[in-house]
Amino acid sequence: MRVDRVTAASAFGGKMGTDGVRHGFWSHCLTGGAVATVLALAPQLASADEVGESFWTPGSFGSLAATASQPGFSLSSTYYHTSTTAGSEVARARLVRIGRAAVDENVSAISISPEDLAMVTPSYTFATPVLGAQAAIALTATYGRKRTTSDAIITTAPRDGPFATTRFDTISDVVTGFGDLSPQLSLRWNAGVHNVMTYLAGNIPVGAYDRARLSNIGIGHGALDGGAGYTYFDEKTGYEFSAVAGLTYNFINPSTDYQSGVDVHLDWGASRFLTKQLQIGLVGYLYNQASCDGGSGDQVGCFQSRVAGVGAQLGYTIPTGELEGNVNVRAYKEFAAANRPEGWNVWLTYTLSPAEPTPARSAAPTRRMPTK
């Protein structure tokens, strides 16, 4: 059975037009770049982000990430919830940053951080090809609430006497406000069932951030992130697989004089369309770092940081005439974390985008799949 390309691709944030652009040279180059980035994910190369928090949110890309879209404006709205727990190393880094623990003190702690964010991403896809590819621009704005609670036992080594001193410290704070702005530019190529994309994104640090707080929605510094992705999508069988790899360069945080290392990340998704509108599958991500932190404000050294996640996805497409509404949900359980918060997260996204023109649909020699 065949699956309508635009309807299928829209279901998880990626979209595909019926007139794909063939560009073999760029496809091979970008695919090779993606593979090279994935190879950089070796655990022995890991180091740390400031207090274990990064610009890139693992799981940002899902299925059909490299497929193209219909030209015009689209609007994506996402509710993101995460609940994480951090161990002593991350809790210590947070307490050192806010001045509640000294560098030479031993900290045994647990830090809990539930977070709820609403993200809105307007985007525009150009009809005129750029370098033989389909170009698109987007801007993501965030608003949300984050609460962090830290329970710590802090031990100070003997100084003036023969005994160490121990104290208990509990601190909790909540922040509600806007996050940073994130612009993105992407290019997508298509050749049959093969799709390749490249993207460049950035972080504009205008969100709620205060170095004296445990909880922050903004990260306090600028960043650049770029990468490449590949999607295999067979509209006849409904099977697809996507993988997007990227690198993040972090600028110095002017509030703390701390510079996080270079991050590497991989998001992937595999799914099948059971009907023309209903899609199910698996998702996952790997997150690691490839260089040490630095800057004059780095008081915690170069400790390793990484996390992985795996979960499930479900999507449904709702035709609405000239537009298509797409609802999808992705849920991840994290594991193998080191010096980074670990827990679970859920993405619930609704995307409103241009539908494929009706004449093209009626002319397509496809057999309609039953819908529920």
Secondary structure, DSSP 8 states (H G I E B T S, - for coil): ----HHHHHHTTS----SS----HHHHHHHHHHHHHHHHTT-GGG----GGG--SS-TT---TTTT----SEEEEEEEEEEEEEEE-HHHHHHHHHHHTSS-TTSEEEEEEEEEEEEEEEEEEEE-SS-BTTBEEEEEEEEEEEEEEEEEEEEEEE--SSSSS-EEEEEEEEEEEEEE--BEEEEEEEEEETTEEEEEEEEEEB--SS--TT-S--SS-SS-EEEEEEEEEEEETTTTEEEEEEEEEEEE--BTTTTBB---EEEEEEEEEEESSSSEEEEEEEEEEEESS--BSTT--S-----EEEEEEEEEEEEEEETTEEEEEEEEEEEEEEEESS-EEEEEEEEEEEEE---HHHHHHS--------
